[in-house]
Structures are given as C-alpha cells and as structure tokens.
Amino acid sequence: MSDPVSIWCRDGFVDDAWREVADDESLPEDGKVLVSAARWREMREGNLPNDRRIGVSLAADDRVEDLSPDLDLFDLIALDFPSFTDGRSYSAARLLRERYGYAGDLRARGDVLLDQIPFMLRCGFSSFAISHGPTRRALAEGHLPEVPIYLQPVGGQGETPLGNRPWMRTRA
C-alpha cells in the first residue's frame, strides 16, 4: 500500500483518512470514501450504507444546489480547482457555508496557490489537498500570507467596514 497522502489544515499537514473511489470502482468494505457527484446520485437512488462516512467531490462545473437536500449526509465536500485562475469553487464554498449552512469539512483541492489560501479560508474551506509543490513547501515551513484588508464582504466573519468605503473590510 502506498504512503498516505497529506492534506493541509490550520494545524499543519495531516494524513488524509479519505479514500477517493472512482465511478467504476467498487466501494471498499470500510473506511471513509470520497465519491463524485455523479456516483453519489447513483448511490442515492439505491440503498445507502447506514454506517459509512461519505464525502462527495464536486467538479468546478457541478451545481451545489443539486446536492443541497443531502448535505447533512456528507462529512466532507471536496471542491475542485482545476487551475488557479478558475474561481467557481470559491462561490460554491460560500453557497455551502452561508446559504445551506454546511458545517462539515470543506476541502479545496487541485491547483491551489499559497496566496489564495487566506481567501479560501474566508470562504469557509477547512482543509486543502494541494498539488502545487512550492505551496506545499511554504506551508510546511509555516508560511501563510496575511491579508489585512478585504474588498469583498463575507458573511459571519467578524469583519468591520474600513473608512468610507462600505465594501472594504478589516478583521474586527
């Protein structure tokens, strides 16, 4: 068996306990499984395992709204960043946290750069499966950029308006 993959969260790198299962692969007997949105829809139509910990992986073009009735069944939702210029998963994260009240682990995965992580944390991400080598090294060394002023409000973050521009925010 290969070495466990590590993910990053605010406490540093930890082993990833989730196993991603391809759509054409059989589900393992036990353990936490991460399935695609398409696989989840198929599983939902059949009998769901009662004691399984299920996570769902959403591609950048998957609609969060389609999974909203099932959010309480997921311990993990992984949102894909196919490139660092593709910001659709930021919006999906905010919808999950602010509109639908999702409280589980929200994971960013893919082409995530160091400078994006503070903004992803503001949107509600709690763990990161990062493929970018320099970002992984910087995080391992304890480097995380500080962003003191934001130009886009995020609900429930304890931020206060800054100056006479209502859209500018700083931490309270």
C-alpha positions, -999 to +999 in steps of 0.1 A: +000+000+000+013+035-008+021+061+018-009+082+029-015+115+012-013+145+034-036+174+034-031+208+050-054+224+076-047+252+101-029+227+123-005+218+095-002+187+074-021+156+084-027+122+068-058+121+047-082+095+060-104+097+030-102+073+000-113+086-033-133+059-052-136+061-090-171+059-105-163+024-120-146+011-088-163-010-061-167+007-028-143-007-002-157-027+027-150+000+053-134+034+058-142+069+047-150+072+010-150+102-014-172+098-045-180+120-074-213+139-076-224+115-104-216+085-083-234+100-053-266+104-074-264+067-083-258+057-047-287+079-036-311+060-058-301+027-043-297+017-007-273+039+012-249+023+037-261+034+071-227+034+089-205+048+061-188+081+062-194+096+028-177+125+012-186+140-022-162+156-047-176+184-069-160+195-101-159+232-107-189+229-131-211+208-107-240+226-091-241+228-053-278+233-054-283+197-068-268+183-036-284+207-011-311+182+001-283+157+010-257+179+027-264+165+062-252+131+049-217+143+039-188+145+063-166+160+036-172+180+004-142+185-018-143+213-043-120+212-073-097+240-085-087+228-120-065+258-124-055+287-101-075+311-124-108+292-120-127+307-091-160+289-094-153+268-063-150+300-042-186+307-050-196+271-043-179+272-009-197+304+001-231+289-010-224+258+010-215+277+042-237+308+040-269+297+021-270+260+030-253+260+064-230+231+057-208+226+088-186+196+077-151+196+063-149+217+031-118+208+011-101+228-017-082+205-040-061+209-071-041+238-083-042+259-051-015+286-047-002+300-014-016+335-020-051+320-025-054+302+008-063+332+031-092+340+007-102+303+007-102+302+045-125+333+044-149+314+021-152+285+045-126+260+034-112+239+062-087+216+045-066+216+014-054+189-009-027+209-027-008+196-057+014+227-062+049+218-048+061+254-039+028+260-019+032+227-001+068+236+009+059+271+020+031+257+042+054+231+057+077+259+066+049+278+083+045+305+057+009+317+052+004+352+038-016+377+059-043+397+042-054+426+065-079+443+041-106+427+021-127+443-007-155+417-007-176+411+024-181+376+036-210+368+059-203+359+096-166+366+096-164+393+123-152+420+099-158+457+102-161+483+074-130+503+068-131+540+061-159+554+040-160+525+015-187+501+028-172+472+007-138+475+023-134+453+054-108+445+080-109+420+108-127+432+139 
